[in-house]
Amino acid sequence: MSKAIAVFGSTGTIGENTLQLIRDYSSLFHVDCLIAGKNIERLRGQISEFHPPFVSVERAEDADRLRREFPSLDVGFGEEGLKVAAERPSSEVVVMGIVGFTALAPTLSAARAGKTIALANKESLVVAGTLVKQEALRHGAKILPVDSEHNALFQLLEGRPRGDVRSLVLTASGGPLLRRPELPLEDVTPAIAIKHPNWKMGPKISVDSATLMNKGLELIEACFLFDFSPNDIEVWIHPQSIIHGAIWLHDNSCLAQLSKPDMKSSIGYAMHYPARLDGPIPKLTFKDMAQLEFLEPDTIRFPCLELAREALKLGPSHLIALNAANEVAVAKFLEGKLLFPQIPQVIRRVLERHQARAVDSLNTLFEIDRESRHASC
């Protein structure tokens, strides 16, 4: 029997890669539901091709349009649509490809429904890592990371005694600005910032890669996923994006996971876990590995990585503030309302003004998020 897949963010990069895998391995997977935002034209094509029984979109008017065009299709919208999709009994694997804080509620719903969650959204764990893990454990859900770095560490750590491992290594490409030290950061435009050298990603994640906030969020995510202290997680710039993650063992041996930079590798591993797909991406060659580079992050020019480390030390409510401030600042930059170097300035200002408090409920979490977004404006 093929696995039923719920694709959250079906019109984005993760969603498109997931659907390509479903095309390529149609005997193994089929689409149970598609969840998209406002890209209705692309979603319409996906509905015609994959014939899902359920679809959810962001806006009620788009849901009405789809109901008229596809009379037999069950269509939801908004927060309720996300919840219904996450809890569908027929879905076996939930691929969570929604970017940003919006993914938290459906991720929690999927965890409470006991799903296997192929998690490509980092923000859910950044703002509520303990809660998401608790709900997954309580309800028998499985969280399989899809980010290439965390997927690599998951593969390296699985079945290995925790005591054997000294530390973890996260790699970062360095983004589009690594090879442009002469470019003043004030002159970095959205078009420059989203032009990633190795990966095809959405605009928000591409900007996060350029600022190094993407690696800061991944550092936080790794702490929650693997129960390691941030002091035991190294970050190295690796421009070729071939080594996705590594672990140091106590005998000072190093084990690494390597593959071509193609998201179908980690998505396919999570979808088909514990088995592996046969050749979802081209094979890496030793010629590809002939000139691998590793550099220390420039945290003076790109302070967002250190801001993430600071937020980790300050506690859970500061992590919520960090994420909210970053989402607002990146959105403003993409709209042309903020200069590139102002992104970390906004985040630092919000963190400095935020008063730490206990995050003892979802209501508190959402309240801190709202306050931090307001403080970022």
KADAJO-V66322 format. One line per field, one symbol per residue. phi: phi as a letter, one per 20 degrees, with the letter a starting at -180 (. if undefined). psi: psi as a letter, one per 40 degrees, with the letter a starting at -180 (. if undefined). burial: + if it has 9 or more other ideal C-beta (glycine too) atoms within 8 Angstrom, else -. A space follows every 50 residues. Layout:
phi = ???
psi = ???
burial = ???
This chain:
phi = .ffededenfeeffffffffffffcffdcbeebcccedeffffgffffed lffbcccfdfffffgffffcgeeecdbmffffffffdggfeecdeedfen ggffffffffffemfedeedeefgffebgfffffffffdmecddfdggff fffgffegmdggffdeadcddcfnmfdgecffffffefegfffeeffcde cffffffgffemfgffffffgffffdldfgfdceccfcgeldeeabceef emfcdcdcaffbfffffffffdgeedfemfcfffdfffefcedbcffeef fcfffffffffgffogfffffgffffffffffffemdbegffgfffffff ffefegbfedafffgffffffffffee
psi = hihhhhhhfdeaddddddddddddfeediihdihhicegdddddddddde fieiiiididdddddddddgdehhhiiaddddddddehdehdhhhgehha ddedddddddddefihhghehddddddfddddddddddefihhhhdhddd dddddddhehhdeehdiihhihdeaeedefdehhddehiddddeghddih iiddddddddeedddddddddddddefiidefhihhhgdefdhdiiihie efihhihiiigheddddddddeheiiihfdiihiidddedghihiiiged dgedddddddddddidddddddddddddddddddeeeiideedddddddd ddehhiihgeidddddddddddddee.
burial = --++++++++++++++++++++--++--++++++++---+-+++-++--+ -+-++++-+--++-+++-----+-++++--++++++++--++++++++++ +-+++++++++++-+++++++++++++++-+++-++--+-+-++++++++ +++++++--+----+-++++++++++++----+-+--+-+-+++-++-+- ---+++++++++++++++++++++++-+-+--+-+++++++++++++++- ---+-++-++++++++++++++----+--++--+---++--+--+-+-+- -+++++++++++-+--++++++++++++++++++---+-+++++-+++++ +--+----+----++--++--++-++-
